[in-house]
Amino acid sequence: MATPSGSWMQEFNEASKLGDEINGMINGKNSLPPSGPETQRHLSATRRKIAILRTKLDILQSLLTALPSKQPITGKEMNRLQDMLKNLSTKVNQMATTLNISSAANRENLLGPDKKTDDDVVNRASGLDNHGLVGFQRQIMKEQDEGLEKLEETVTSTKHIALAVNEELTLHTKLLDDLDEHVDVTNSRLQTVQRKLALLNKRTKGGCSCLILLVIAIVILIVVIRGLFKYL
């Protein structure tokens, strides 16, 4: 059966592994685009893991405080464990700071700087103790996640609208091309008929030729108009 100090070390090692995983996720952000849904999801997942790690550190601190009452332990060993926990906490704070700077840069790239929001955060955080600051930071991360989810929904909706508009424009372009082709064919037929009429006029040169030409012209005009209306 593991001793209380052994159980504490096991929990600490798990927290340390989680810290290494978070550090890898932060470094892996460099391979992602500067902004976009994929980058935002990556940042959100990293923030959630940081929040989980902070909770583990709070639990480790509580267990370490109660450790002397559960087993004999020297002051030197207590200081060593406390230093380990403090170093890991410092590492977590540094990672959180790096992530917050990166998130702020992405937000400014998308929406521009928001000085009012920064001032609000400072005002809301003033006067809070360490425990209150941890809870406040988790609330801020939750609000950021919700904002990023809404932004992703807006981007997705805009993409769908753009695709629909593109399909509509493609359809109209095809219809215009077909209409242009139909007009060219009709114009070619009309020119052929005009040449035949000119030839017929030269051959007849009689009084009825004008009437015949008029009738033929009217028929041609009706055929052309019907063809256009049928297409439209």
Secondary structure in CASP SS format (residue, H / E / C, confidence):
PFRMAT SS
TARGET T0000
AUTHOR 0000-0000-0000
METHOD secondary structure of the structure
MODEL  1
M C 1.00
A C 1.00
T C 1.00
P H 1.00
S H 1.00
G H 1.00
S H 1.00
W H 1.00
M H 1.00
Q H 1.00
E H 1.00
F H 1.00
N H 1.00
E H 1.00
A H 1.00
S H 1.00
K H 1.00
L H 1.00
G H 1.00
D H 1.00
E H 1.00
I H 1.00
N H 1.00
G H 1.00
M H 1.00
I H 1.00
N H 1.00
G H 1.00
K H 1.00
N H 1.00
S H 1.00
L C 1.00
P C 1.00
P C 1.00
S C 1.00
G C 1.00
P H 1.00
E H 1.00
T H 1.00
Q H 1.00
R H 1.00
H H 1.00
L H 1.00
S H 1.00
A H 1.00
T H 1.00
R H 1.00
R H 1.00
K H 1.00
I H 1.00
A H 1.00
I H 1.00
L H 1.00
R H 1.00
T H 1.00
K H 1.00
L H 1.00
D H 1.00
I H 1.00
L H 1.00
Q H 1.00
S H 1.00
L H 1.00
L H 1.00
T H 1.00
A H 1.00
L H 1.00
P H 1.00
S H 1.00
K C 1.00
Q C 1.00
P C 1.00
I C 1.00
T C 1.00
G H 1.00
K H 1.00
E H 1.00
M H 1.00
N H 1.00
R H 1.00
L H 1.00
Q H 1.00
D H 1.00
M H 1.00
L H 1.00
K H 1.00
N H 1.00
L H 1.00
S H 1.00
T H 1.00
K H 1.00
V H 1.00
N H 1.00
Q H 1.00
M H 1.00
A H 1.00
T H 1.00
T H 1.00
L H 1.00
N H 1.00
I H 1.00
S H 1.00
S H 1.00
A H 1.00
A H 1.00
N H 1.00
R H 1.00
E H 1.00
N H 1.00
L H 1.00
L H 1.00
G C 1.00
P C 1.00
D C 1.00
K H 1.00
K H 1.00
T H 1.00
D H 1.00
D H 1.00
D H 1.00
V H 1.00
V H 1.00
N H 1.00
R H 1.00
A H 1.00
S C 1.00
G C 1.00
L C 1.00
D C 1.00
N H 1.00
H H 1.00
G H 1.00
L H 1.00
V H 1.00
G H 1.00
F H 1.00
Q H 1.00
R H 1.00
Q H 1.00
I H 1.00
M H 1.00
K H 1.00
E H 1.00
Q H 1.00
D H 1.00
E H 1.00
G H 1.00
L H 1.00
E H 1.00
K H 1.00
L H 1.00
E H 1.00
E H 1.00
T H 1.00
V H 1.00
T H 1.00
S H 1.00
T H 1.00
K H 1.00
H H 1.00
I H 1.00
A H 1.00
L H 1.00
A H 1.00
V H 1.00
N H 1.00
E H 1.00
E H 1.00
L H 1.00
T H 1.00
L H 1.00
H H 1.00
T H 1.00
K H 1.00
L H 1.00
L H 1.00
D H 1.00
D H 1.00
L H 1.00
D H 1.00
E H 1.00
H H 1.00
V H 1.00
D H 1.00
V H 1.00
T H 1.00
N H 1.00
S H 1.00
R H 1.00
L H 1.00
Q H 1.00
T H 1.00
V H 1.00
Q H 1.00
R H 1.00
K H 1.00
L H 1.00
A H 1.00
L H 1.00
L H 1.00
N H 1.00
K H 1.00
R H 1.00
T H 1.00
K C 1.00
G C 1.00
G C 1.00
C H 1.00
S H 1.00
C H 1.00
L H 1.00
I H 1.00
L H 1.00
L H 1.00
V H 1.00
I H 1.00
A H 1.00
I H 1.00
V H 1.00
I H 1.00
L H 1.00
I H 1.00
V H 1.00
V H 1.00
I H 1.00
R H 1.00
G H 1.00
L H 1.00
F H 1.00
K H 1.00
Y H 1.00
L C 1.00
END
